[in-house]
Structures are given as C-alpha cells and as structure tokens.
Amino acid sequence: MIPFLDLKRQYGKIKPEIDAAVLSVLERQAFILGEEVQRLEKSIAETFDAGVAIGVSSGTDALLISLMALGVREGDEVITSPFTFFATAGAIHRLGAVPVFVDILPETYNVDLDALEKAITKNTACIIPVHLFGLMADMEAIREVADRRGIPVVEDAAQAIGAWQVIEGKKRYAGTVGTTGCFSFFPSKNLGGAGDGGMVVTRDEALAERIRRLRVHGSHPKYYHHLVGVNGRLDEIQAAVLNVKFPHLEDWTLKRREHAERYMALFRESDMEAFGVQPPREPAGFFHVYNQFTARFPNRDGLLKYLKDRGIGAAIYYPLPLHLQPCFAYLGYREGELPNAESAAREVLSLPVFPELSEEEQEMVVREIRRFYETEA
Ligand SMILES: Cc1ncc(COP(=O)(O)O)c(C=O)c1O
C-alpha cells in the first residue's frame, strides 16, 4: 500500500511539539486572534517579504475577503483559470461578480497570457491567476498587463506557499507580486493545519486595514460597522499548529522537489516518454514547490484504476474544468471552448509526492506504471 498522502508520518515526527502547542492554547483559553495568529502573520510576512499578512479562516475566505476589500461587486468581471479548485471561481460568484474563464498553457497548467489579455474589458475588476500545483503563473507578465490597465491582481497561491519566480533579477515569492496573495492551510497543503485556515498578504497598508476589518464582520472599532464583512478569522489552535510546522516548511519543500526529480529520472530510465507520458515542467527562473506532482498519462482512467487495484494512491486534480461545471452553465461556455483546460482534465494524474514518501515507494509507483503500459494499455 502506498498512500497518496500520509499526514500521520509527518505528525509522528513532530507530535510532542504539536501537542504541546495545542495544549498551551487550551491552557490560555484565549482562542480568537491571539499571540499565535500574530506570530504566524509575522513569520509569513517576513520570510516571504510579503508586506502585511492577515490570518483568515481558509484559502477560500482569503480570496473572498480580498475581492471584497477591492470592492468587487455585482456585475463585475473577474478573469481566472478554469483549471483550478472550485473555490477560486466560487469566491467570484459569491459576490455576484462574473467569472471569466480563459484557457491555460498545456505545459504549466497556468493561465495563458494572450487569452487573458484578450478577455479584458471595461468591466474587468480583477484578475485571479492561480499558481497551480505549486508552480507560479508568470506574474511578471501578468502584472505588466494588469498594471497597464490599472486592474488589481489577486494571486491564488493556495497551493504555492514558498514558490518563487525571478523578476527583475530578484526572487519574488508566490502571493507577493500581485495586489494581494492568498494562501490556504488546508491539511493537504505544503503548510497544512489541523483543519481549515488561510492567509492574505498585501503591501498596500490601506487594503490591509480593510482586510483586517472584513475578517471581523467589518467591525472597527468593535461593534461599529462601516463595512459588512464576514466571520473570517484564523483561529488560535490552527495558528499554534502552523507555528510549529512553519520552520519545517523549507525542508519539506526540498523533499517534495527531490521526489519530483526522482520521478522524472525514473520516468527517463523506464522510457515513459515512449508511452506518451508527459512529466511536469519547471520553466527557467521558476521554483516549483510540488504541492502536487502532476503528469499527463495516456489512458489516464485505466491507469488510475490499475494503480488503485494495487494499493497505490493517485488522484485527479481536476476532472471537470470550471467552465463546464453545471452551476456555471448560466455563463454559457460550451465544450471545446477552452481546449487546453479540457484536455488537461482528461489526461492528468497526480502521484504521491508528500515529503515523507520513500525512495522505494517511488520506485514501486513507477514500476507499476510501466507494467501498466507494457501489459494493459
Ligand atoms: C487553488 C486553490 N484555491 C483555493 C483553495 C481554497 O482553500 P481552502 O480549502 O483553504 O478554502 C484551494 C484549496 O483547497 C486551492 O487548491
């Protein structure tokens, strides 16, 4: 049995520290916006040179509150990728704004800049690039296009904490190039809590102040409301767990990268390309953090079943692009309209890549994939 993700292995290594951190919150009985949240906000702001960081209740709420702070409202258009987790577009829809989906690039799975530029209209209120699987969308180019038109950019960095791109000779971290950046601490993320959690970062002080208010119902001072916000706080227990994990993040990221490189070497050794397998790509000047190791596989559904039958975990992110989701039928997209997103949804499969995965397990995964193509496909 090789699990797709095994959080118990990670917990086993840091159990005393995690347990003590959680217990200390219980001892203090201070659960809302206390010292743990502040400490995590400071760590993230400083480590990634991110300006101000504001802890929120989830990655979804990080997106929602960012859009609210920017004044996105009914009828506004927000351009994003159709090949992402639902939350990206859900946040847009929740505000009565219109998700405008543009196609992705087949190699990086991130938004196609030409398509994005063509989709801009006078009603475009925001752009949400998604740094899918842990690889940044080209923020240098996106920012340039957005700045020229004065359109804010909300980075969906839910899967990409610690990823970077070199811009003007400097490493710029995911989430820190746009107007705001949104992180998720969902348990399966590279920095995962013991439940839901998220963070917004921004360099704009006035925007940061709005975001801080929006996460407490728009209240400021307490019980006085100039804004209507949400109950969107990161809680102390989550922050305590994340503060224990945060110092390990760099190490865990390097492990994920090692695993990705090993998969690619094993793919080469077993001549996977001859079977039509296409591994992920890391463009020059980009640092992929491999929240997922996602490749294209011919007969993907057959392979998934074959692996499952042999106790090997694998998963499809994502089987149906957002422009074809039933709830967005009212937007009027047709099948075939965003072909790169649609072919990715048919062909991709993510393999286990969590930091604690062993070399032997990876070898077994690749051996079974090869066996599938030799015998079953
Ligand atoms: C790309 C993307 N955006 C947004 C989210 C939403 O984050 P959360 O689950 O913390 O609400 C996730 C993860 O779940 C995600 O992968």
The ligand as an SDF file (V2000), in Angstrom:
LIG
                    3D

 16 16  0  0  0  0  0  0  0  0999 V2000
   -6.1340   26.6140   -5.9950 C   0  0  0  0  0  0  0  0  0  0  0  0
   -6.9250   26.6690   -4.7250 C   0  0  0  0  0  0  0  0  0  0  0  0
   -7.6220   27.7770   -4.4450 N   0  0  0  0  0  0  0  0  0  0  0  0
   -8.3150   27.8970   -3.3000 C   0  0  0  0  0  0  0  0  0  0  0  0
   -8.3600   26.8890   -2.3750 C   0  0  0  0  0  0  0  0  0  0  0  0
   -9.2060   27.0600   -1.1710 C   0  0  0  0  0  0  0  0  0  0  0  0
   -8.5390   26.8890    0.0230 O   0  0  0  0  0  0  0  0  0  0  0  0
   -9.2950   26.3550    1.3130 P   0  0  0  0  0  0  0  0  0  0  0  0
   -9.5610   24.9050    1.1230 O   0  0  0  0  0  0  0  0  0  0  0  0
   -8.3210   26.6130    2.4170 O   0  0  0  0  0  0  0  0  0  0  0  0
  -10.5480   27.1450    1.4880 O   0  0  0  0  0  0  0  0  0  0  0  0
   -7.6380   25.7070   -2.6210 C   0  0  0  0  0  0  0  0  0  0  0  0
   -7.5520   24.5740   -1.6890 C   0  0  0  0  0  0  0  0  0  0  0  0
   -8.3260   23.9600   -1.1150 O   0  0  0  0  0  0  0  0  0  0  0  0
   -6.9110   25.6010   -3.8290 C   0  0  0  0  0  0  0  0  0  0  0  0
   -6.2270   24.4860   -4.1030 O   0  0  0  0  0  0  0  0  0  0  0  0
  1  2  1  0
  2  3  1  0
  2 15  2  0
  3  4  2  0
  4  5  1  0
  5  6  1  0
  5 12  2  0
  6  7  1  0
  7  8  1  0
  8  9  2  0
  8 10  1  0
  8 11  1  0
 12 13  1  0
 12 15  1  0
 13 14  2  0
 15 16  1  0
M  END
$$$$
